[in-house]
Amino acid sequence: RLHPKAVSTVRLGGKPVGEDSLSGVTEFILLYLAVAVLSTFIVTFDGVDLVTAFTSVISCLSNIGPGLEMVGPTMNYAFFSAPVKVLMSILMIAGRLELFTIILMFTPSFWDQDR
């Protein structure tokens, strides 16, 4: 509010952070949000409300434990259909291994032996 047109450099530990690091962080956040929104959309087709779908997806993707509503601390995930349970299992693995690692496995250049 004091200087609305000021351009400042992002610093970490007093040293400027490079543009490649900043773009990597932005890409990760956007990828995380895209996976969360897409997965929430898929889970809502299982007949659950939006809060249950979103918090169950975030819970699985972040490996953080219980969600809200039907997947709260005193509930479980047993009512979900088998395909949704498979999706949530994949989200748990992707969250544990990190999304960039999972995507890297599906790029042809990663498997190219002639590097």
C-alpha positions, 0 to 999 in steps of 0.5 A: 500500500505504501509503494504500489508500483514498487518492484522488489526481489524475492529474497531468502536468507538475504540472497535473491532467489533465482527466476528458475526457482520461483517458476518451479515453485509456481509450477508445483503449486499450479500442478498441485491445485490442478490435480486436487480440483480434477480429483475432487471433480471425479470424486463428486461423481461418487455421490458425495458432497463437495466438502467430503470430496475436496477434503478427502482428496486433499487428505490423500494427496497431502497424507495428512489424515482425516478430512471433514464431513463424511471422512471426518476424524470419527469416520472412514473411507469405506463408503467410497466405490472401488474406482474412487478408492483406487484414485485416492490410493494413487493420490496417496502415492503421488503425494508421498513421492511428490507430483514432479517425480510421478510426472517425470516417470511418464516423460520419454526423455527420462527413459532415453538411454542415449543421454 
